[in-house]
Structure formats: structure tokens, C-alpha cells
Amino acid sequence: MNHQELVDQVSAFFIRQSGKMESRRSWLAMRIYLEQLDSEQLKEMLKETP
């Protein structure tokens, strides 16, 4: 799985978890943050999901 796919999966998890995103701005801020993480950090976030 490449880095972009990991970012997509983690952001999708957070959207499902909250039920919605507050705004496009908050969604974009989350995506920017996730894109700065390395693949191992993203994989670790996915492991911690129930």
C-alpha cells in the first residue's frame, strides 16, 4: 500500500468515527497533517483502530 492510500484510509476512518467532517477546512487540515506523517506512523494509526 502506498503512502497516499494510507492517508486515504486513515482519513476515511476519522470521518467514519466522527460521523461527519465539520468543514472542508478541517478536512483539508487533517489531510495535510496525515500527509506529513511517514508510512509507518500511518500504519500504526490503522492498527490502533477497533
C-alpha positions, 0 to 999 in steps of 0.5 A: 500500500502506498503512502497516499492510500494510507492517508486515504484510509486513515482519513476515511476512518476519522470521518467514519468515527466522527460521523461527519467532517465539520468543514472542508477546512478541517478536512483539508487540515487533517489531510495535510497533517496525515500527509506529513506523517511517514508510512509507518506512523500511518500504519500504526494509526490503522492498527490502533483502530477497533 
